[in-house]
Structures are given as structure tokens and as C-alpha cells.
């Protein structure tokens, strides 16, 4: 919807452990330690080490690889402003939230008391 601001790094994801993955009717949420979170209401993509990127508007289609990330740590963050945020985990899996820059919110990031809406 709003896109990622140029220069934003979301570096606070690095070193964070994934503690929970929750599913709602229109949203999947990734909760990390230290009050860091990612809520995705739009397209989500997952690339498992050695595989091709799989994307889905319905995150239930990506449940297995997402749940396999529980208790793993984010080792790298990549921002492709304005359209995507990618988190790489210690096992090599990459989770990418994609902002289609359309009229609706696609994902948001939480860190402590701050929130970024894309």
C-alpha cells in the first residue's frame, strides 16, 4: 500500500529468534523475541534452501516451511524498497513480505512501540 521508505533497513530483525507463527482469516503473523513482529495480509513468499521461491496470497499454503522456522534466528535482512522485505534464517530459508503497492495494506512491522505499515 504505502511501500517501504528508501533507506529503511529493518536491521533490528537480525539476531531475533522466531517464537510464534499465528494464522488468522486474512493474516499470518510472525512473532520474534524482543518485541519484534511481522504481520502479512498480502502476498508472502518462502524460499527453502535449494528450492525455488513459492509465493501465496493464502499463507496456509506455506504453513510447513514457516513452522519449520520456529526457534530459528534471522541472520540477514534485505529490503527491496519500495516493494519487499526479506528475512533470511539460519537454515538458509528466506521469507519475503511483498507490498504490491495497491490500495490495501500488505504487511506491517512491529518493533517495541513502533509500527511501520506497508
Contact map, one row per residue, 1 for C-alpha under 8 A:
1110000000000000000000000000000000000000000000000000000000000000000000000000000000000000000000000011111111000000000001
1111000000000000000000000000000000000000000000000000000000000000000000000000000000000000000000000010100010000000000011
1111100000000000000000000000000000000000000000000000000000000000000000000000000011100000000000000010100000000000000001
0111110100000000000000000000000000000000000000000000000000000000000000000000000011110000000000000000000000000000000001
0011111100000000000000000000000000000000000000000000000000000000000000000000000011000000000000000000000000000000000000
0001111100000000000000000000000000000000000000000000000000000000000000000000000011000000000000000000000000000000000000
0000111110000000000000000000000000000000000000000000000000000000000000000000000010000000000000000000000000000000000000
0001111111000000000000000000000000000000000000000000000000000000000000000000001010000000000000000000000000000000000000
0000001111100000000000000000000000000000000000000000000000000000000000000000111000000000000000000000000000000000000000
0000000111111000000000000000000000000000000000000000000000000000000000000000101000000000000000000000000000000000000000
0000000011111100000000000000000000000000000000000000000000000000000000000000100000000000000000000000000000000000000000
0000000001111111000000000000000000010000000000000000000000000000000000000000000000000000000000000000000000000010000000
0000000001111111000000000000000000010000000000000000000000000000000000000101100000000010000000000000000000000000000000
0000000000111111000000000000000000000000000000000000000000000000000000001111100000000000000000000000000000000000000000
0000000000011111100000000000000000000000000000000000000000000000000000001110000000000000000000000000000000000000000000
0000000000011111110000000000000111010000000000000000000000000000000000001100000000000000000000000000000000000000000000
0000000000000011111000000000000110000000000000000000000000000000000001111100000000000000000000000000000000000000000000
0000000000000001111110000000011110000000000000000000000000000000000011111100000000000000000000000000000000000000000000
0000000000000000111110000000011110000000000000000000000000000000000001100000000000000000000000000000000000000000000000
0000000000000000011111000000111100000000000000000000000000000000000001000000000000000000000000000000000000000000000000
0000000000000000011111100001111000000000000000000000000000000000011001000000000000000000000000000000000000000000000000
0000000000000000000111110001110000000000000000000000000000000000000000000000000000000000000000000000000000000000000000
0000000000000000000011111111100000000000000000000000000000110000000000000000000000000000000000000000000000000000000000
0000000000000000000001111111000000000000000000000000000000000000000000000000000000000000000000000000000000000000000000
0000000000000000000000111110000000000000000000000000000000000000000000000000000000000000000000000000000000000000000000
0000000000000000000000111111000000000000100000000000000001000000000000000000000000000000000000000000000000000000000000
0000000000000000000000111111100000000011110000000000000000100000000000000000000000000000000000000000000000000000000000
0000000000000000000011110111110000000011100000000000000000100000000000000000000000000000000000000000000000000000000000
0000000000000000000111100011111000001111000000000000000000000000000000000000000000000000000000000000000000000000000000
0000000000000000011111000001111100001110000000000000000000000000000000000000000000000000000000000000000000000000000000
0000000000000000011110000000111110111100000000000000000000000000000000000000000000000000000000000000000000000000000000
0000000000000001111100000000011111111000000000000000000000000000000000000000000000000000000000000000000000000000000000
0000000000000001111000000000001111110000000000000000000000000000000000000000000000000000000000000000000000000000000000
0000000000000001000000000000000111110000000000000000000000000000000000000000000000000000000000000000000000000001000000
0000000000000000000000000000001111111000000000000000000000000000000000000000000000000000000000000000000000000111000000
0000000000011001000000000000001111111100000000000000000000000000000000000000000000000000000000000000000000001111000000
0000000000000000000000000000111100111110000000000000000000000000000000000000000000000000000000000000000000001110000000
0000000000000000000000000000111000011111000000000000000000000000000000000000000000000000000000000000000000111100000000
0000000000000000000000000011110000001111100000000000000000000000000000000000000000000000000000000000000000111000000000
0000000000000000000000000011100000000111111100000000000000000000000000000000000000000000000000001000000001110000000000
0000000000000000000000000111000000000011111000000000000010000000000000000000000000000000000000000000000011100000000000
0000000000000000000000000010000000000001111100000000000010000000000000000000000000000000000000001111000011100000000000
0000000000000000000000000000000000000001111110000000001111100000000000000000000000000000000000001111000001000000000000
0000000000000000000000000000000000000001011111000000001110100000000000000000000000000000000000111100000000000000000000
0000000000000000000000000000000000000000001111100000111100000000000000000000000000000000000000111100000000000000000000
0000000000000000000000000000000000000000000111110000111000000100110000000000000000000000000011110000000000000000000000
0000000000000000000000000000000000000000000011111011110000000000000000000000000000000000000011100000000000000000000000
0000000000000000000000000000000000000000000001111111100000000000100000000000000000000000000111000000000000000000000000
0000000000000000000000000000000000000000000000111110000000000000000000000000000000000000001110000000000000000000000000
0000000000000000000000000000000000000000000000011111000000000000000000000000000000000000000000000000000000000000000000
0000000000000000000000000000000000000000000000111111100000000000000000000000000000000000000000000000000000000000000000
0000000000000000000000000000000000000000000000110111110000000000000000000000000000000000000000000000000000000000000000
0000000000000000000000000000000000000000000011110011111000000000000000000000000000000000000000000000000000000000000000
0000000000000000000000000000000000000000000011100001111100000100000000000000000000000000000000000000000000000000000000
0000000000000000000000000000000000000000001111000000111110000100000000000000000000000000000000000000000000000000000000
0000000000000000000000000000000000000000001110000000011111101100000000000000000000000000000000000000000000000000000000
0000000000000000000000000000000000000000111100000000001111100000000000000000000000000000000000000000000000000000000000
0000000000000000000000000100000000000000001000000000000111111100000000000000000000000000000000000000000000000000000000
0000000000000000000000100011000000000000001100000000000111111110000000000000000000000000000000000000000000000000000000
0000000000000000000000100000000000000000000000000000000001111110000000000000000000000000000000000000000000000000000000
0000000000000000000000000000000000000000000000000000000101111110000000000000000000000000000000000000000000000000000000
0000000000000000000000000000000000000000000001000000011101111111110000000000000000000000000000000000000000000000000000
0000000000000000000000000000000000000000000000000000000000111111111000000000000000000000000000000000000000000000000000
0000000000000000000000000000000000000000000000000000000000000111111100000000000000000000000000000000000000000000000000
0000000000000000000000000000000000000000000001010000000000000111111110000000000000000000000000000000000000000000000000
0000000000000000000010000000000000000000000001000000000000000111111111000000000000000000000000000000000000000000000000
0000000000000000000010000000000000000000000000000000000000000011111111000000000000000000000000000000000000000000000000
0000000000000000000000000000000000000000000000000000000000000001111111000000000000000000000000000000000000000000000000
0000000000000000010000000000000000000000000000000000000000000000111111110000000000000000100000000000000000000000000000
0000000000000000111110000000000000000000000000000000000000000000011111110000000000000000000000000000000000000000000000
0000000000000000111000000000000000000000000000000000000000000000000011111000000000000000000000000000000000000000000000
0000000000000000110000000000000000000000000000000000000000000000000011111100000000000000111000000000000000000000000000
0000000000000111110000000000000000000000000000000000000000000000000000111110000000000000110000000000000000000000000000
0000000000001111110000000000000000000000000000000000000000000000000000011111100000000011110000000000000000000000000000
0000000000000110000000000000000000000000000000000000000000000000000000001111100000000011110000000000000000000000000000
0000000000001100000000000000000000000000000000000000000000000000000000000111110000000011100000000000000000000000000000
0000000011101100000000000000000000000000000000000000000000000000000000000111111000001111000000000000000000000000000000
0000000010000000000000000000000000000000000000000000000000000000000000000001111100001110000000000000000000000000000000
0000000111000000000000000000000000000000000000000000000000000000000000000000111110011100000000000000000000000000000000
0000000000000000000000000000000000000000000000000000000000000000000000000000011111111000000000000000000000000000000000
0011111100000000000000000000000000000000000000000000000000000000000000000000001111111000000000000000000000000000000000
0011110000000000000000000000000000000000000000000000000000000000000000000000000111110000000000000010000000000000000000
0011000000000000000000000000000000000000000000000000000000000000000000000000000111111000000000000111100000000000000000
0001000000000000000000000000000000000000000000000000000000000000000000000000001111111100000000011110000000000000000000
0000000000000000000000000000000000000000000000000000000000000000000000000000111110111110000000011100000000000000000000
0000000000000000000000000000000000000000000000000000000000000000000000000000111000011111000001111000000000000000000000
0000000000001000000000000000000000000000000000000000000000000000000000000111110000001111100001110000000000000000000000
0000000000000000000000000000000000000000000000000000000000000000000000000111100000000111110111100000000000000000000000
0000000000000000000000000000000000000000000000000000000000000000000010011111000000000011111111000000000000000000000000
0000000000000000000000000000000000000000000000000000000000000000000000011110000000000001111110000000000000000000000000
0000000000000000000000000000000000000000000000001000000000000000000000010000000000000000111110000000000000000000000000
0000000000000000000000000000000000000000000000011000000000000000000000000000000000000001111111000000000000000000000000
0000000000000000000000000000000000000000000001111000000000000000000000000000000000000001111111100000000000000000000000
0000000000000000000000000000000000000000000001110000000000000000000000000000000000000111100111110000000000000000000000
0000000000000000000000000000000000000000000111100000000000000000000000000000000000000111000011111000000000000000000000
0000000000000000000000000000000000000000000111000000000000000000000000000000000000011110000001111100000000000000000000
0000000000000000000000000000000000000001011110000000000000000000000000000000000000011100000000111110000001100000000000
0000000000000000000000000000000000000000011110000000000000000000000000000000000000111000000000011111000001100000000000
1110000000000000000000000000000000000000011000000000000000000000000000000000000001110000000000001111110011100000000001
1000000000000000000000000000000000000000011000000000000000000000000000000000000000100000000000000111110001000000000000
1110000000000000000000000000000000000000000000000000000000000000000000000000000000100000000000000011111100000000000000
1000000000000000000000000000000000000000000000000000000000000000000000000000000000000000000000000011111110000000000000
1000000000000000000000000000000000000000000000000000000000000000000000000000000000000000000000000000111110000000000000
1000000000000000000000000000000000000000000000000000000000000000000000000000000000000000000000000000111111000000000000
1100000000000000000000000000000000000000110000000000000000000000000000000000000000000000000000000010011111110000000011
1000000000000000000000000000000000000001111000000000000000000000000000000000000000000000000000001111000111110000000011
0000000000000000000000000000000000000111110000000000000000000000000000000000000000000000000000001110000011111000000011
0000000000000000000000000000000000000111000000000000000000000000000000000000000000000000000000000000000011111100001111
0000000000000000000000000000000000011110000000000000000000000000000000000000000000000000000000000000000000111110001110
0000000000000000000000000000000000111100000000000000000000000000000000000000000000000000000000000000000000011111111100
0000000000010000000000000000000000111000000000000000000000000000000000000000000000000000000000000000000000001111111000
0000000000000000000000000000000001110000000000000000000000000000000000000000000000000000000000000000000000000111110000
0000000000000000000000000000000000000000000000000000000000000000000000000000000000000000000000000000000000000111111000
0000000000000000000000000000000000000000000000000000000000000000000000000000000000000000000000000000000000000111111100
0000000000000000000000000000000000000000000000000000000000000000000000000000000000000000000000000000000000011110111110
0000000000000000000000000000000000000000000000000000000000000000000000000000000000000000000000000000000000011100011111
0100000000000000000000000000000000000000000000000000000000000000000000000000000000000000000000000000000011111000001111
1111000000000000000000000000000000000000000000000000000000000000000000000000000000000000000000000010000011110000000111
